[in-house]
Amino acid sequence: MGLDSVELLMSVEDKFGIRIEDSEAENIATVQHFADTVYSKIIVNPTDKCLTQIVFYRMRKAFQNLNLTELEIMPNSKISDLLTQSELKTNWNRLETELELKLPELVAIDFNPKLDSHVKIFGIKTIKRNSPVTKGTIRDLIDWTISLNFEKTIDIKKITDKYEVERIISGIISENMGIPISEIELRHTITNDLGID
């Protein structure tokens, strides 16, 4: 484990008030495995409330209050179908204000979809650009928003299910390692995919 991995592990342990043994930590390969390891060490308080449903209704109301779309907003709706390209930045900021929650930061390719997915130097593709946030769905946006705002959206002392642990882990990785939340997937390996040594 590198220094970044150790720092990340300590942040997660502090946040959840748990201890992950060195032998367990060495075997954590993916974000999902990290969440599974944490989940196995906490007490769960099941509830009949569904966090994703609560945030979905809140998000749908925010879109409707801003009159941003005539389309029906569903979990599988693409963000790019709901927001016009011409006023994307303004409407994204308005949506964030209406929700009173932090949204993922938009990237260059969100504003100019014609940009190549890689930055070229001397005609050779070198650096991969961040994936466009607006290519995600409302379901993706809900996950990202919950992760970015886990301190507001999840009561860490009353975790209800594994989903909440997954969102908190993703949020901590994004916050501590500076990785855009839209670039973190549960299947990603900590070292190879996310570049955390």
C-alpha positions in Angstrom: 0.0 0.0 0.0 1.2 3.4 -0.9 0.9 6.6 1.1 -2.2 7.7 -0.7 -3.9 4.4 0.0 -3.0 4.5 3.7 -4.3 8.1 4.0 -7.6 7.0 2.3 -7.9 4.0 4.5 -7.4 6.1 7.6 -10.0 8.6 6.5 -12.6 5.9 6.0 -11.7 4.3 9.3 -12.1 7.7 11.1 -15.4 8.4 9.3 -17.0 5.1 10.2 -15.3 4.6 13.6 -14.0 1.2 12.6 -10.6 -0.5 12.2 -9.5 -2.4 9.1 -6.7 -4.8 9.8 -3.6 -4.5 7.6 -4.2 -8.0 6.2 -7.7 -7.0 5.1 -6.5 -3.7 3.7 -3.9 -5.4 1.5 -6.7 -7.4 -0.1 -8.9 -4.4 -1.0 -8.7 -4.1 -4.8 -11.9 -2.3 -5.9 -14.2 0.4 -4.7 -16.9 -2.2 -4.2 -14.5 -4.4 -2.2 -13.7 -1.4 0.0 -17.4 -0.8 0.6 -18.0 -4.5 1.3 -15.2 -4.5 3.9 -16.6 -1.4 5.7 -20.1 -2.8 5.5 -19.1 -6.0 7.2 -17.8 -4.0 10.2 -20.8 -1.7 10.9 -24.2 -2.0 12.5 -27.0 -1.5 10.0 -30.3 0.2 10.9 -32.7 -0.8 8.1 -35.6 1.6 7.3 -38.5 1.7 4.9 -37.3 5.1 3.6 -35.4 4.9 0.2 -32.6 7.5 -0.1 -32.5 7.3 -3.9 -36.2 7.8 -4.1 -36.1 10.8 -1.8 -33.3 12.5 -3.8 -35.0 11.6 -7.1 -38.2 13.4 -6.2 -36.3 16.3 -4.9 -34.3 16.5 -8.1 -37.3 16.1 -10.3 -39.0 18.9 -8.4 -35.9 21.1 -8.9 -35.9 20.5 -12.7 -39.7 21.3 -12.8 -39.3 24.4 -10.6 -36.7 25.8 -13.0 -38.9 25.0 -16.0 -35.8 23.4 -17.6 -37.7 20.8 -19.6 -41.0 19.7 -21.0 -39.9 16.1 -20.9 -40.9 13.7 -18.2 -38.0 13.2 -15.9 -37.3 9.5 -15.2 -34.3 7.8 -13.6 -33.1 6.6 -17.0 -33.5 10.1 -18.6 -30.2 11.4 -20.0 -29.0 14.7 -18.4 -28.1 16.0 -21.9 -31.8 15.5 -23.0 -33.0 17.6 -20.1 -30.6 20.6 -20.3 -29.9 22.7 -23.4 -26.3 23.0 -24.4 -26.6 26.8 -24.8 -27.5 27.5 -21.2 -25.9 24.5 -19.6 -23.6 26.3 -17.1 -26.4 28.7 -15.9 -29.0 26.0 -15.6 -26.5 23.7 -13.8 -25.8 26.4 -11.2 -29.5 27.1 -10.9 -30.2 23.4 -10.4 -27.5 23.2 -7.7 -29.0 26.3 -5.9 -32.5 24.9 -6.1 -31.4 21.5 -4.7 -29.2 23.0 -2.0 -26.8 20.2 -2.8 -23.4 20.2 -4.6 -23.6 18.7 -8.1 -20.6 17.2 -10.0 -18.4 19.7 -11.7 -19.1 19.9 -15.5 -16.0 19.3 -17.7 -14.9 20.8 -21.0 -16.4 18.1 -23.1 -19.9 18.9 -21.5 -19.7 22.3 -23.1 -18.2 21.2 -26.4 -19.2 17.7 -27.3 -17.1 17.9 -30.5 -13.9 17.8 -28.4 -11.9 14.7 -28.9 -12.0 12.4 -25.8 -8.2 12.6 -25.6 -5.9 15.5 -25.6 -3.4 15.2 -28.4 0.3 16.3 -28.3 2.2 16.2 -31.6 -0.8 14.3 -33.1 -0.5 11.5 -30.5 -3.4 10.8 -28.1 -2.0 11.2 -24.6 -4.3 12.4 -21.8 -7.8 11.1 -21.7 -10.3 13.9 -20.9 -12.8 13.5 -18.1 -16.0 11.8 -19.2 -18.9 14.3 -19.8 -21.2 14.5 -16.8 -24.2 15.3 -19.1 -23.9 11.9 -20.8 -25.0 10.3 -17.5 -28.6 9.6 -16.5 -30.6 11.0 -13.7 -29.9 7.8 -11.8 -26.2 8.5 -12.2 -26.7 12.1 -11.1 -28.5 10.9 -8.0 -25.6 8.6 -7.1 -23.1 11.3 -7.7 -25.0 13.9 -5.7 -25.5 11.6 -2.7 -21.8 10.8 -2.7 -20.8 14.5 -3.0 -23.2 15.4 -0.2 -23.0 12.3 2.0 -22.5 14.5 5.1 -26.0 16.0 4.4 -27.8 13.1 2.9 -26.7 10.1 5.0 -26.6 9.8 8.8 -23.3 7.9 9.3 -24.5 6.8 12.8 -27.6 5.1 11.3 -26.5 3.5 8.0 -29.5 1.7 6.5 -27.9 -0.4 3.8 -24.8 -1.2 1.7 -25.8 1.5 -0.9 -25.1 4.2 1.6 -21.7 2.8 2.4 -20.9 2.7 -1.3 -21.9 6.3 -1.7 -19.9 7.4 1.3 -16.8 5.5 0.1 -17.1 7.1 -3.3 -17.5 10.5 -1.8 -14.5 10.1 0.4 -12.4 8.9 -2.5 -13.5 11.9 -4.6 -13.0 14.4 -1.8 -9.6 13.1 -0.5 -8.0 12.1 -3.8 -9.4 14.8 -6.1 -11.0 12.4 -8.5 -14.2 13.7 -10.1 -17.2 11.7 -8.7 -18.4 10.9 -12.2 -15.2 9.0 -12.8 -15.5 6.7 -9.8 -17.4 3.4 -10.3 -17.7 0.5 -7.9 -16.0 -1.9 -10.3 -12.9 0.4 -10.5 -9.7 -0.8 -9.0 -8.2 1.5 -6.5 -4.7 1.4 -8.0 -5.0 0.8 -11.7 -8.3 2.6 -12.6 -8.2 5.4 -10.0 -4.5 5.8 -9.8 -4.3 5.8 -6.0 -0.9 4.3 -5.0 
